[in-house]
Amino acid sequence: MRRAGNLTNYEDFDESSVRSRPNRRGSRPRTKERPTYADAITARVVGVDRGRWRTIAEEGTANERAVTAMRARALGRTPIVPGDLVRLTGDTSGRTDTIARIVEVGERTSFLRRSADDDDASERPLVANADTLVIVTALANPEPRGGMIDRCLVAAYVAGITPLLCLTKADLAAPATFLERYAPLGIDHLTTHMNADGSIAGIDALRERLSGHLSVLVGHSGVGKSTLINALVPGTDRATGHVNAVTGRGRHTSSSALALRLPSSDGWVIDTPGVRSFGLGHVSPEELESAFEDLAPLMDECPRGCTHISADEGCALDALVADGRAGSAGPARLASFRRLNSTLRTNDPWAL
């Protein structure tokens, strides 16, 4: 290489002049090819415990077994929740002190979420692939809180999950007046109560309704959710609590979501921890509007920026519904939509 003073003649450089530093992390070359995991097996997530996922591998086959797994680094912070169908590699034998790796999360048919507060868009994933949301509420002791039910309904409609009202302690209060609020939405309901001998009246009807489905139970602490789970799946022994006489609220007994198979059925039920708030910060008003398929087309005729909360803002829904554009159930459906819409837009998830 010729130099003129301190100047370098770059024309003298060629490929042989390149100097590379050794890779301190190893000599394996990088590749854009992703592993195929051809030997991976399918499993259903049934529980999460301190960074370990409990799964049922090869469900419904002669090789069905429980396998504990950890999340592969490539999945990053991908949420993995009960109900998820995942693919496992590594030691999938299920033997004691062995652990597999979750390398893929299957496509979900539904994804139930909530947020801590309405002004917090951070999602708290609850359950995947559920087709039925059982909203458990007591008719008395504690008193039913319509706000909680409304919020669960919003989350169910947005997630594409069919809601079912399960009204416990029906021996303490009649359900008719309470159900009038939800009649326009066409929601199915069941009632249960404790018999003198400790059995639960209505549990057979609930078991039949959940057979063949993947259902998730959600409700306030103290409404009898864990009691129902113990009756649906004998031997589960989910902890049950009592209602505080001063606050009228129950104490948290279930600490984590758990999927359980219904005996003599291909159905699953997922018990979730009792909640005292159900934030909807992850749900947009547009998502709720789309859930009301009979009213959504009419909303296009409202003024731009209309929130559809009341006719006072020039909302056209009142006149259109009155003209029969939404059918005979239109007025009641509009009232239900506005109640849920107002719930969604109210930044107070604790007012349940």
N, C-alpha and C positions, 0 to 999 in steps of 0.2 A: 504494500500500500504506500503510495507516494504522498508526502506531506509537503505543503508549501507554507513554510512558517508554522503557524498553529492551525492551519486549515486542513480539513480531511477531504480527500477526493472520494466521494461516495460511489463513484462509478466502478471503483475497484472491489466493492462488496458483491458477494454472490451467496447462494444457499449454504455453502460450507462455512460461512462466517457466523451463522446463527449459533448462539449458545443458549441452552435451556437449563433451568434449575430443576433438580430432582423434586418430585412430588413428595412432600413430607407425609402425606396421608396414604401413600402407597403408589404402586406403579400401574394399577389397573386403569386402562383408558376409560374415559367417559363414553357413555352410549345413550342414545335417545330411545332405545328399545326398552319397553316396559315388560316385566315378567308376565307370563300368561297364567301362571298358577294352575297349570293343567291338572295338578294332583289335589287341588283344593276341594274340600267337601262343604256342603251347605248345612247351616245350623240356624236355629232360632234363638235369639237372645231372650232370656227369661229373667235376668236380674243383673244388677251392677253393684259391686262392693269394693270400694277403695281401689279403683283403677283396674279391677279385674271384672271380666264379664262372664257370667254363668250362661251357658248355652246348652241346647239340646241338639245334638248332631244327628243327621240322617233320620229326621223325625218320620215316624210311621213305617220304618223298615225294621227288619230283624236285627240290624246293627245299631238301633237307636241307643244313645248313651249321653250322659252328662259330660260336658267338656268345659274346663275353665280356660279362658283365653285372655290375651292382652292385645292392645291395639298396635298394629304395625306402624312404624315411624312414618311411612309414606302417607298414611291417612291424616296426619296432622291432628287438628282439633275437630275433625268430623264427629258430630254427635252420634252416639250409638246408644239406643234405648231399648227397653223391653218391647218385644214385638218385631224388631228388626230381623230380617233374614240376611245372614252374613256368610262369607266364605272363609274357611279356616285352612291353615297349613301348619306345618310343624308336627309336634306330637299331639295328634288328635285321638289318642287311644282312650283318654278319659281316666287313666290310672291315677292313683294318688300321687301327689307331688309332681305332676306333669302339667305343662302349660302349652297351649297352642297360640297361634297368631291370627288375628282378624285382619285379612288383607283386602277385603272388599265388602262394601255395604250394598245390598241389593236395592233396586228401585222400589220406592214406597208407594203404596196405594193411598195412604193417608198419613198425616203427620200432625199429631195434636201437640200444641204448644201453649205456653202462657208467658207473661212477663211479670216481673216483680211489681211494677207500677205502670200506670197508663202512659206516663211520660218517659218511660224507659223502653226503648225498642229492642233491648237485648232479650233474646228468646231463651226460654227455659223449656227445652224439649221434654215431653212427658212420655209419649207412646207412639209407636209407628205401626202402620198396617191395621189399625183397629177399624171395624166397620160399624160398631155400636158404642155409643157413649151413654153409660148408665149414670144419670144424675141422681144421686141418692140424697134425699132430704127428709127430715122428720117433720111430721105434721104438728108436733108439739114436743117441748122439752128436748132440744131447743126449738124455739119458734122458727118456722121456715123464713128464709131471707130471699125474697124474689130477685134481688140484685145479683146474688151468686148464681142463681139458675139462669137468669138472662145472659150473664157473661159466659157461662158454659155453653149456652145455646149458640151464641155468636161464634165461639171457638169451634163448635161442632159443625155449624153450617159452612164456615170458611174452610174447614179441613175436609169437608165432604163426608162427614160421619153422621149416621142416623142417631138422633137422640132418643132416649127412653127415660121417662121419669119413674123412679122407684120411690114411693112414698112410704116411709117406715112409721111405726108407732101409730097406725091407723086406729087402734083401739082408744087413743086419747083424743082424737079429733076427726071429724068427717072431712073427706077430701073434696067434696063437691064444690064448695065456694072457692077453694084454692085453685082448682082445675079450670074454673071459668076463665082465668087469666090466660091460659095456654090453649084453650079449645080452638081458637082460630088458626093456630099453627099445625093442628092435626098431629100432635105428638102422642104417641102411645104411652100408657102409664100402667103401673102395677102397684098394688098396696100390700104391705106386710105388717104383721105385728106379732109380738111374743104371746104364746099360749101359756096357760098356767103350768103346764108340764115342762116348759122350757123349749118346746118346739116352736118353729116359726110358721105361722099361717101365711100362705102365699108363696113359700119358697119353691114349691114344685112348679108353679106357673112361671116363676122367674127362671128357674133352671131350664125349663122347656123353651122359653123365649131366647135364651142365650146359647142353646145347643147349636153347634155348627157355625158359630160366629167367634170372632176375636173381639171381645168386649173389654172396655175399660170402665172402672167404677171411680167416680169423682164425687166428692162432697165435703162438707164441713166436718171437722172433728166432732165426734159425739153423736152423729146421726145414725150409727149402727152399721157403717160400711164393713168394718172388719167382722162383725157378727154375721153378716150375710155371706162373706167370703168363707168363714169357717163352716157355715151350713152348706154352701155350694160345694166346697171341696173339703170333706171331713179329714181331720188329721193335720190340717194346715197350721192351726193354733196361732193365728194372727192375734196379737195383743189387742184387747178391748179396753176401753176406758169409760169414764163417766162424765156427766155434764156438771160444770161448776154451778152451784146454787146461786152464787152472787153474780157472775158475769153471764150466765146462760150459755156459755160456750164449752165445747168439749176440749179435752187434752189430746195432743198429738200422740197416737199410739203406733201407727205404721211410720217407719222412718225412711223407707225406700220403696220404689215401685217393684212389684213382683208379679210375674206371669205364672199362672197356674192352669193346668189342664183340667177340664171338667171330667169327672168320672163317667165312664160309659158314653163318651161323646167325643167328637173331634173338635169341640170348641175349647177356647181358652178365655180366661178372665184375668184381667190385670188390676190388681189392687194398687192404688196410689196413696201417698201420704195425705192425711187430712189437710185441707188448705183453709186459710183465713183471708186470703186475698187472691184474686184471679185477674191479673192485669191483662189488658188488651193492647199494649203499646205496639205489638207486632202486627196488628190488624188494621187495615186501612178501611175507611168508609166505603170505598168502591168495592172492596171484597164482600162486605155485607150486602150491598145493593145487588150484586150479581147473584147472591144466594136466594133472593126473593125474585124468582124467575117470572112470576106473574105481574110484578110491579116494575121490574127493571126497564122494560120497553117504554113504559109511560114516563119514566124519569127523563127521557130524552126531550120531552116537551116542556120541561121546567126551565125557568130562567137560568142563565149561566151562573155558576157559583152557588146554586141552591143547595142547601144542606138537607132539605126535606124534613126538617124538624117540625114545622108548623106552616099553616096557610098564611100566617101574618107576614112571612117573607116573600110572598108571591108564589109559593109552591103550587104547582098545577095538579098535584096528585089528588087533592080533595075533589075538585070538579070532575076530573077524569074518572075517578072511582065512583062518584055519585051517578055518573052517566052509564054505569054498568060496564065500563071498559075492562074491569078486573074481575068480573063475575059477581055472583051473589055474595061470596065471602069477602069481597073487596074491602068494605069498610072495616071489618074486624082484622083483616090481614094488614091493612094500612096502620091501624092502631098498634098492632103488635110490632110492625116494622119500626114505627116511630119510637116505641118504647126501647127496643134494642138499639136503635140508632142513637138515641139520647144516652143510653148506657155506654155505648162505645165512645161517645164524644165527651163523657164526663170523666175528668181526671181524678177519680177517687175510687180506686179499687177496693178500699177498705169499707166503703159504704155498702155492705152486702146484706 
